[in-house]
Structure formats: structure tokens, C-alpha cells
Amino acid sequence: MNQWLSMLCLAVIAVLPAGVLSLRAVRPRLMPWWAMLLVLLGVGWPMMVFSAMLQESQSGGAGHVGALFFGWALMLLWFVPWLMVYALIQHFRRRSGR
């Protein structure tokens, strides 16, 4: 059961930046940049800590300590490639006149 919950948390972490950026693309006023970062860190960081705690309960170790202290930084690092894709899409949208 813990393995499935941990994988679910990691799946949420994986799709969270794409979901937030697509919401930003569709409704920019609904999702300003500060709200995007708040959602990323407010949802992603606890999911990362929860996933690390579930993994630790099976295998031992202290993974949740690293996730607790550096999970926010990992979420921001995971956001950067998605942000580049978003910027590229926005660039081509502006060039095509849409």
C-alpha cells in the first residue's frame, strides 16, 4: 500500500508543473506567477516529503530529512525544464499571431 501511495505522490509531483503552466496559459489572470510558485511549493513540497516518508518506512534511511530541507529546491529544479517548454510555446504563439 505504501508503495502505491508513494508512486501516486511522485505522479502528482511529475504532472504538477505542467498542470499549473497550462492553467497559466489558458487563464493568466487566474494564475499569476506568484500563485504558480505558491501552488508548486505548497503542493509539491508536502507530496515530496510524504513520498519520502512512505519510501523510508519500507527501506529505512533518512530520506524524509533531505526532502524536508531540500524538497522545495527539487520542486523548483523540476519546474525549470517545464518553464523552458512554456516559454518556447509562448514564443511561437506570439510569432504566429495567436
C-alpha distances in whole Angstrom, upper triangle without the diagonal:
4,5,5,6,9,10,11,13,14,15,17,19,20,22,23,26,27,26,28,31,31,32,34,36,36,37,38,39,36,34,37,36,35,33,31,31,30,27,26,26,24,21,21,21,19,16,17,17,14,12,14,13,9,11,13,11,10,14,16,19,20,19,18,22,23,21,22,26,26,23,26,28,25,25,28,29,26,28,32,31,30,33,36,35,35,39,40,39,41,44,44,44,47,49,48,50,47
4,5,5,6,9,10,11,12,14,15,17,18,20,21,24,25,25,27,29,30,31,33,35,35,36,37,38,35,33,35,34,33,31,29,28,27,25,23,23,22,19,18,18,16,13,14,13,10,9,11,9,6,7,10,8,8,11,13,16,16,15,14,18,19,17,19,22,22,20,22,24,22,22,26,26,24,26,29,29,28,31,33,33,34,37,38,37,39,42,43,43,45,47,47,48,46
4,6,5,6,9,10,11,12,14,15,16,19,20,23,24,24,26,28,29,30,32,34,34,35,36,38,35,33,35,33,33,31,29,28,27,25,23,23,23,20,18,18,17,14,14,14,12,9,11,11,7,7,10,10,8,11,14,16,17,15,15,19,19,17,19,22,22,19,22,24,21,21,25,24,22,24,27,27,26,30,32,31,32,35,36,35,38,40,41,41,44,45,45,47,44
4,5,5,6,9,10,10,12,14,15,17,18,21,22,22,24,26,27,27,30,31,32,33,34,36,33,31,33,32,32,29,27,27,26,23,22,22,22,18,17,18,17,13,14,15,12,10,13,13,9,10,14,13,12,15,17,19,20,17,17,21,21,19,21,24,23,20,23,24,21,21,24,24,22,24,27,26,25,28,31,29,30,34,34,34,36,39,39,39,42,44,43,45,42
4,5,5,6,9,10,11,12,14,16,16,20,21,20,22,25,25,26,28,30,30,31,32,33,30,28,30,30,29,27,25,24,23,21,19,19,19,15,14,15,13,10,11,12,9,7,11,11,8,9,13,12,12,15,17,18,18,16,15,19,19,16,18,21,21,18,20,22,20,19,22,23,20,22,26,26,24,27,30,29,29,33,34,33,35,38,38,38,41,43,43,44,41
4,5,5,6,9,10,11,12,15,15,18,20,20,21,24,25,25,27,29,30,31,32,33,30,28,30,28,28,26,24,23,22,20,18,18,18,15,13,13,12,9,9,10,7,5,8,9,6,7,10,11,11,13,14,16,15,13,12,16,16,13,15,19,18,15,17,19,17,16,20,20,18,20,23,23,22,25,27,27,28,31,32,32,33,36,37,37,39,42,42,43,40
4,5,5,6,9,10,10,12,14,17,18,18,20,22,23,24,26,28,29,30,31,32,30,27,29,28,28,26,23,23,23,20,18,19,19,15,14,15,14,10,11,13,11,7,10,12,10,9,13,14,13,15,17,18,18,15,15,19,18,15,18,21,19,16,19,20,17,16,20,20,17,19,22,21,21,24,26,25,26,29,30,29,31,34,34,35,37,39,39,41,38
4,5,5,6,9,10,11,12,15,16,16,18,20,21,21,24,25,26,27,28,30,27,25,27,26,26,24,21,21,21,18,16,17,17,13,12,14,13,9,11,13,10,8,12,13,11,12,16,16,16,18,20,21,20,17,17,20,20,16,18,21,20,17,18,20,17,16,19,20,17,18,22,21,20,23,25,24,25,28,29,28,30,33,33,33,36,38,38,39,36
4,5,5,6,9,10,10,14,15,15,16,19,20,20,22,24,25,26,27,28,25,23,25,24,23,21,19,18,18,15,13,14,13,10,9,10,9,5,7,9,7,6,9,11,10,11,14,15,16,17,18,19,18,15,14,17,16,13,15,18,17,13,15,17,14,13,16,17,15,16,20,20,18,21,24,23,23,27,28,27,29,32,33,33,35,37,37,38,36
4,5,5,6,9,10,12,14,14,16,18,19,20,22,24,25,26,26,28,26,23,25,23,23,21,19,18,18,16,13,14,15,12,9,11,11,7,7,10,10,7,10,12,11,11,14,16,16,17,18,19,18,14,14,17,16,12,15,17,16,12,14,15,12,11,15,15,12,14,17,17,16,19,21,21,21,25,26,25,27,30,31,31,33,35,36,37,34
4,5,5,6,8,11,12,12,14,16,17,18,20,22,23,24,25,27,24,22,24,23,23,21,18,18,19,16,14,15,16,12,10,13,13,10,10,14,13,10,13,16,14,14,18,19,19,20,22,22,22,18,18,21,19,16,18,21,19,15,16,18,15,13,16,16,13,14,17,17,15,18,20,19,20,23,24,23,25,28,29,29,31,33,33,35,32
4,5,5,6,9,10,10,12,14,15,15,18,19,20,21,22,24,21,19,21,20,20,18,15,15,16,12,11,12,13,9,8,11,11,8,9,13,12,10,14,16,15,16,19,20,20,22,23,23,22,19,17,20,19,15,17,20,18,14,15,17,14,12,15,16,12,13,17,17,15,17,20,19,19,22,24,23,24,27,28,28,30,32,33,33,31
4,6,5,8,10,10,11,13,15,16,17,19,21,22,22,24,21,18,20,18,19,17,14,13,14,11,9,10,11,8,6,9,10,7,7,11,11,10,12,15,15,15,18,20,20,21,22,22,20,16,15,18,16,13,15,17,15,11,11,13,10,8,11,12,9,10,13,14,12,15,18,17,17,20,22,22,23,26,27,27,29,31,32,33,30
4,6,7,8,10,11,13,14,16,17,18,20,21,22,24,22,19,21,19,20,18,15,15,16,14,11,13,15,12,9,12,14,11,10,14,14,12,15,18,17,17,20,22,22,22,24,23,22,18,18,21,18,15,18,19,17,13,14,15,12,9,12,12,8,9,13,12,10,13,16,15,15,19,20,19,21,24,25,25,27,29,30,31,29
4,6,5,6,9,10,11,12,14,15,17,18,19,21,19,16,19,18,19,17,14,15,16,13,11,14,15,12,10,14,15,12,13,17,17,15,18,20,20,20,23,25,25,26,27,27,26,22,21,24,22,18,20,22,19,16,16,17,14,11,13,14,10,10,13,12,10,13,15,14,14,17,18,17,19,22,23,22,25,27,27,28,26
4,6,5,6,9,10,11,12,14,15,16,17,19,16,14,16,15,15,13,10,11,12,9,7,10,11,8,7,11,13,11,12,15,15,15,17,20,20,20,23,25,25,26,27,27,25,21,20,22,21,17,18,20,18,14,13,15,13,10,11,13,10,9,12,13,10,12,15,14,14,17,19,18,19,22,23,22,25,27,28,28,26
4,5,5,6,8,10,10,12,14,15,15,17,16,12,14,12,14,12,9,9,12,9,7,10,12,11,9,12,15,13,14,17,18,17,19,22,22,23,25,27,28,28,29,28,26,23,22,23,21,18,19,20,18,15,13,14,12,9,9,11,8,6,9,9,7,8,11,11,10,13,15,15,16,19,20,20,22,24,25,26,23
4,6,5,6,9,10,10,12,14,14,17,16,13,15,14,16,14,11,13,15,12,10,14,15,13,12,16,18,16,17,20,21,20,22,25,25,25,28,29,30,30,32,31,29,26,25,27,24,21,23,24,21,18,17,17,15,12,13,14,10,9,11,10,7,9,11,10,9,12,14,13,14,17,18,17,20,22,22,23,21
4,5,5,6,9,10,11,12,13,15,13,11,14,14,15,13,10,12,14,11,10,14,14,12,12,16,17,15,17,20,20,20,22,25,24,25,28,30,30,31,32,32,30,27,25,27,26,22,23,25,22,19,18,19,17,14,15,16,13,11,14,14,10,12,15,13,11,15,16,15,16,19,20,19,21,24,24,24,21
4,5,5,6,9,10,10,10,13,11,8,10,10,12,9,6,9,10,8,8,12,12,11,11,15,16,15,17,20,21,20,23,25,25,26,29,30,31,32,33,32,30,27,25,27,25,22,22,23,21,18,16,17,16,13,13,15,13,10,13,14,10,10,14,13,11,14,16,15,15,18,20,18,20,23,24,23,21
4,5,5,6,9,10,9,12,11,9,10,10,12,11,8,10,13,11,10,14,15,14,14,17,19,18,19,23,23,23,25,28,28,29,31,33,34,34,35,34,32,29,27,29,27,23,25,25,22,20,18,18,17,14,13,15,13,10,11,12,8,8,11,10,7,10,12,11,11,14,16,15,17,19,20,20,18
4,5,5,6,8,9,13,11,10,12,12,15,13,11,14,16,13,13,17,18,16,16,20,22,20,22,25,25,25,27,30,29,30,33,35,35,36,37,36,35,31,30,32,29,26,27,28,26,23,21,22,20,17,17,18,16,13,15,14,10,11,13,11,8,12,13,11,11,15,15,14,16,19,19,19,16
4,5,5,6,7,10,8,7,10,11,14,11,9,13,14,12,13,16,16,15,16,20,21,20,22,25,25,25,28,30,30,31,33,35,36,37,38,37,35,32,30,32,30,27,27,28,26,23,21,22,22,18,18,20,17,14,17,17,13,13,16,14,11,14,16,14,13,17,18,16,18,21,21,20,17
4,6,5,5,8,7,5,7,8,11,10,8,11,13,12,13,16,17,16,17,20,22,21,23,26,27,27,29,31,32,32,35,37,38,38,39,38,36,32,31,32,30,27,27,28,26,23,20,21,21,18,17,19,17,14,15,16,12,11,14,13,10,12,14,12,11,15,16,14,15,19,19,18,16
4,6,6,10,10,9,10,11,15,13,11,15,17,15,16,19,20,20,20,23,25,24,25,29,29,29,31,34,34,34,37,39,40,40,41,40,38,35,33,35,33,30,30,31,28,26,23,24,23,20,19,20,19,15,16,16,13,11,13,12,8,10,12,10,8,12,13,11,12,16,16,15,12
4,6,9,9,9,12,13,16,15,13,17,18,16,17,21,21,21,21,25,26,25,27,30,30,30,33,35,35,36,38,40,41,42,43,42,40,37,35,37,35,32,32,33,31,28,26,26,26,22,22,23,21,18,20,19,16,15,17,15,12,14,16,13,11,15,15,12,14,18,17,16,13
4,6,5,7,9,12,14,12,12,16,16,15,17,20,20,20,21,24,26,25,27,30,30,30,33,35,35,36,39,40,41,42,43,42,40,37,35,36,35,31,32,32,30,28,25,26,26,23,22,24,22,19,20,21,17,16,19,18,14,16,18,15,13,17,18,15,16,20,19,18,15
4,5,5,6,9,11,11,10,14,15,14,16,19,19,20,21,23,25,25,27,29,30,31,33,35,35,36,39,40,42,43,43,42,39,36,34,35,34,30,31,31,29,26,24,24,25,21,20,22,21,17,19,20,16,14,17,17,13,14,16,15,12,15,17,15,15,19,19,17,15
4,5,6,10,11,10,11,14,15,15,17,19,19,20,22,24,26,26,28,30,31,32,34,36,37,38,40,42,43,44,44,43,41,37,35,36,35,32,31,32,30,28,25,26,27,23,22,25,24,20,21,23,20,18,20,20,16,17,20,18,16,19,21,18,18,22,22,20,18
4,6,10,11,9,10,13,13,12,15,17,17,17,19,22,23,23,25,28,28,29,31,33,34,35,37,39,40,41,42,41,38,35,33,34,33,29,29,30,28,26,23,25,25,21,21,24,22,19,21,22,19,18,21,20,17,18,21,19,17,21,22,20,20,24,24,22,20
4,7,8,6,6,10,10,10,12,14,14,15,16,19,20,21,23,25,26,26,29,30,31,32,34,36,38,39,39,38,35,32,30,31,29,26,26,27,25,22,20,21,22,18,17,20,19,15,17,19,16,14,18,17,14,16,19,17,16,19,21,19,19,23,24,22,20
4,6,5,6,9,10,11,12,14,15,16,18,19,22,22,24,26,27,28,30,32,33,34,36,37,39,40,40,38,36,33,30,31,29,26,26,26,24,22,19,20,21,18,16,19,19,15,17,19,16,14,17,18,14,15,18,18,15,18,21,19,19,22,24,22,20
4,5,5,6,9,10,11,12,14,15,16,17,20,21,22,24,25,26,28,30,31,32,34,36,37,38,38,36,33,30,28,28,27,24,24,23,21,20,16,17,18,15,13,16,16,13,13,16,14,11,14,16,13,13,17,17,15,17,20,19,19,22,24,23,21
4,5,5,6,9,10,11,12,14,15,16,18,20,21,22,24,25,26,28,30,31,32,34,36,37,36,35,32,29,27,27,25,22,22,21,20,18,15,16,18,15,13,17,17,14,15,18,16,14,17,19,16,17,20,20,19,21,24,23,23,26,28,27,25
4,5,5,6,8,10,10,12,13,15,17,18,19,21,22,24,25,27,28,30,31,33,35,36,35,34,31,28,26,26,25,22,21,22,20,18,15,17,18,15,14,17,17,14,16,19,16,15,18,19,16,18,21,21,19,22,24,23,23,27,28,27,25
4,5,5,6,9,10,11,11,13,16,16,17,20,21,22,23,25,27,28,29,31,33,34,34,32,30,26,24,25,24,20,20,21,19,17,13,15,16,12,11,14,14,10,13,15,13,11,15,16,13,15,18,18,17,20,22,21,22,25,26,25,23
4,5,5,6,8,10,10,11,14,15,15,17,19,20,21,23,25,26,27,30,31,32,31,30,27,24,22,22,21,18,17,17,16,14,10,12,13,10,8,12,12,9,12,15,13,12,15,17,15,16,19,20,19,21,24,23,24,27,28,28,26
4,5,5,6,8,10,10,12,14,15,16,18,20,21,22,24,26,27,29,31,31,31,29,26,24,21,22,20,17,17,17,16,14,11,13,14,11,11,15,15,12,15,18,16,15,19,20,18,19,23,23,22,25,27,26,27,30,31,31,29
4,6,5,6,8,10,11,12,14,15,16,18,20,21,22,24,25,27,29,30,30,29,26,23,21,22,21,17,17,18,17,14,11,14,14,11,11,15,14,12,15,17,15,15,18,19,17,19,22,22,21,24,26,25,26,30,30,30,28
4,6,6,5,8,10,10,11,14,15,16,17,19,21,22,23,25,27,27,28,26,24,20,18,20,18,15,15,16,14,11,9,11,11,7,8,11,10,8,12,14,12,12,16,17,15,18,20,20,20,23,25,25,26,29,30,30,28
4,6,5,5,8,10,10,12,14,15,16,18,19,21,22,24,26,26,26,24,21,18,16,17,15,12,12,13,11,9,6,9,10,7,8,11,11,10,13,16,15,15,18,20,18,20,23,24,23,26,28,28,29,32,33,33,31
4,6,6,7,9,11,12,13,15,16,17,19,21,22,23,26,27,26,25,22,19,17,17,17,14,13,14,14,11,9,12,13,10,12,15,15,14,17,19,18,18,21,22,21,23,26,26,25,28,31,30,31,34,35,35,32
4,6,6,6,9,10,11,12,14,16,17,18,20,21,23,25,25,24,21,18,16,18,17,13,13,15,14,11,10,13,13,10,12,15,14,13,17,18,17,17,21,21,20,23,25,25,25,28,30,29,31,34,34,34,32
4,6,5,6,9,10,10,12,14,15,16,18,20,22,22,22,21,19,16,14,16,14,11,11,13,12,8,8,10,9,6,9,12,10,10,14,16,14,16,19,19,19,21,24,24,24,27,29,28,30,33,34,34,32
4,5,5,6,9,10,11,12,14,15,16,19,21,21,21,19,16,13,11,12,11,8,8,10,9,5,5,9,8,7,10,12,11,12,15,18,17,18,21,22,22,24,26,27,27,30,32,31,33,35,37,37,35
4,5,5,6,8,10,10,12,14,15,16,19,20,19,19,16,13,10,12,12,9,8,11,11,8,9,12,12,10,13,16,15,16,19,21,20,21,24,25,24,27,29,29,30,33,34,34,36,38,39,40,37
4,5,5,6,8,10,10,12,14,15,17,18,19,18,16,13,11,14,13,10,10,13,13,9,10,13,12,10,14,15,14,15,18,20,18,20,23,23,23,26,28,28,29,32,33,33,35,37,38,39,36
4,5,5,6,9,10,11,12,14,16,16,16,15,13,10,8,11,10,6,8,11,10,6,9,11,9,8,12,13,12,14,17,18,18,20,22,23,23,26,28,28,29,32,33,33,35,37,38,39,37
4,5,5,6,9,10,10,12,15,15,15,14,11,8,6,8,9,5,6,9,10,7,10,12,11,11,15,16,15,17,20,22,21,23,26,27,27,29,31,32,32,35,37,37,38,41,42,43,40
4,5,5,6,9,10,11,13,14,14,14,13,10,8,11,12,9,9,13,13,11,13,16,14,14,17,19,17,19,22,24,23,25,28,28,28,31,33,33,34,36,38,38,40,42,43,44,41
4,5,5,6,9,10,11,12,13,13,12,9,8,12,12,9,11,14,14,11,14,16,13,13,17,18,16,18,21,22,22,24,26,26,27,30,31,31,33,35,37,37,39,41,42,43,40
4,5,5,6,9,10,10,10,10,8,6,5,9,9,7,9,12,12,10,13,15,13,14,17,17,16,19,22,23,23,25,27,28,29,31,33,33,35,37,38,39,41,43,44,45,42
4,5,5,6,9,10,9,10,8,7,5,9,10,9,10,13,14,12,16,18,16,17,20,21,20,22,25,26,26,28,31,31,32,34,36,36,38,40,42,42,44,46,47,48,45
4,5,5,7,9,10,11,11,10,9,12,14,12,13,17,17,15,18,20,18,18,22,22,21,23,26,27,27,29,31,31,32,35,36,36,38,40,42,42,44,46,47,48,45
4,5,5,6,8,9,10,8,9,12,13,11,14,17,17,15,18,20,17,18,22,21,20,23,25,26,26,29,31,31,32,34,36,36,38,40,41,42,44,46,46,48,45
4,5,5,5,6,7,6,7,10,11,11,13,16,16,15,19,20,18,19,23,23,22,25,27,28,28,31,33,33,34,37,38,39,40,42,44,44,46,48,49,50,48
4,6,6,8,10,10,10,13,15,14,15,18,19,18,22,23,21,22,26,26,25,28,30,31,31,33,36,36,37,39,41,41,43,45,46,47,49,51,52,53,50
4,6,9,11,11,12,15,17,16,18,21,21,20,23,25,22,23,27,27,25,28,31,31,31,34,36,36,37,40,41,41,43,45,46,47,49,51,52,53,50
4,7,10,10,12,14,15,16,18,20,20,19,23,24,21,23,27,26,25,28,30,30,31,34,35,36,37,40,41,41,43,45,46,47,49,51,52,53,51
4,7,8,10,12,13,14,16,18,19,19,22,23,21,23,26,26,25,28,31,31,32,34,36,37,38,40,42,42,44,46,47,48,50,52,53,54,52
4,6,8,9,10,12,14,15,16,16,20,21,19,21,24,24,24,27,29,30,31,33,34,35,37,39,40,41,43,45,46,47,49,51,52,53,51
4,6,6,7,9,10,12,13,13,17,18,17,19,22,21,22,25,27,28,29,31,33,34,35,37,38,40,41,43,44,45,47,49,50,51,49
4,5,5,6,9,10,11,10,14,15,13,16,18,18,18,21,23,24,25,27,29,30,31,33,35,36,37,39,41,41,43,45,46,48,46
4,5,5,6,9,10,9,13,14,13,15,18,18,18,21,23,25,25,27,29,30,31,33,35,36,37,39,41,41,43,45,46,47,45
4,5,5,6,8,9,12,13,13,15,18,18,19,21,23,25,26,27,30,31,32,33,36,37,37,39,42,42,43,46,47,48,46
4,5,5,6,7,10,11,10,13,15,15,16,19,20,22,23,24,26,28,29,30,32,34,35,36,39,39,41,43,44,45,44
4,6,5,4,8,9,8,10,13,13,14,16,18,20,21,22,24,26,26,28,30,31,32,34,36,37,38,40,42,43,41
4,6,6,8,10,11,12,14,15,16,18,20,22,23,24,26,28,28,30,32,33,34,36,38,38,39,42,43,44,42
4,6,8,9,10,12,13,14,16,18,19,22,23,23,26,28,28,29,32,33,33,35,38,38,39,41,43,44,42
4,5,5,6,9,10,11,12,14,16,18,19,20,22,24,25,26,28,30,30,32,34,35,36,38,40,41,39
4,5,5,6,9,10,10,12,15,17,17,18,21,22,23,24,27,28,28,30,32,33,34,36,38,39,37
4,5,5,6,9,10,11,13,16,16,16,19,21,21,22,25,26,26,28,30,31,32,34,36,36,34
4,5,5,6,9,10,11,14,15,15,17,19,20,21,23,25,25,27,29,30,31,33,35,36,34
4,5,5,6,8,10,12,13,14,16,18,19,20,22,24,25,26,28,29,31,32,34,35,34
4,5,5,6,9,11,11,12,15,16,16,18,20,21,22,24,26,27,28,30,32,33,31
4,5,5,6,10,10,10,13,15,15,16,18,20,20,22,24,25,26,28,30,31,29
4,5,5,8,10,10,12,14,15,16,18,20,20,22,24,25,26,28,30,31,30
4,6,7,7,9,11,12,13,15,17,18,19,21,23,24,25,27,29,30,28
4,6,5,6,9,10,10,12,14,15,16,18,20,21,22,24,26,27,25
4,5,5,6,9,10,10,12,14,15,16,19,20,21,23,24,26,25
4,5,5,6,9,10,11,13,14,15,17,18,20,21,23,25,24
4,5,5,6,9,10,11,12,14,16,16,18,20,21,23,21
4,5,5,6,9,10,10,12,14,15,16,18,20,21,20
4,5,5,6,9,10,10,12,14,15,17,18,20,19
4,5,5,6,9,10,11,12,14,15,17,18,17
4,5,5,6,9,10,10,12,14,15,17,15
4,5,5,6,9,10,11,12,14,15,15
4,5,5,6,9,10,11,12,14,14
4,5,5,6,9,10,11,12,11
4,5,5,6,9,10,11,10
4,5,5,6,9,10,11
4,5,5,6,9,9
4,6,5,6,6
4,5,5,6
4,5,8
4,6
4
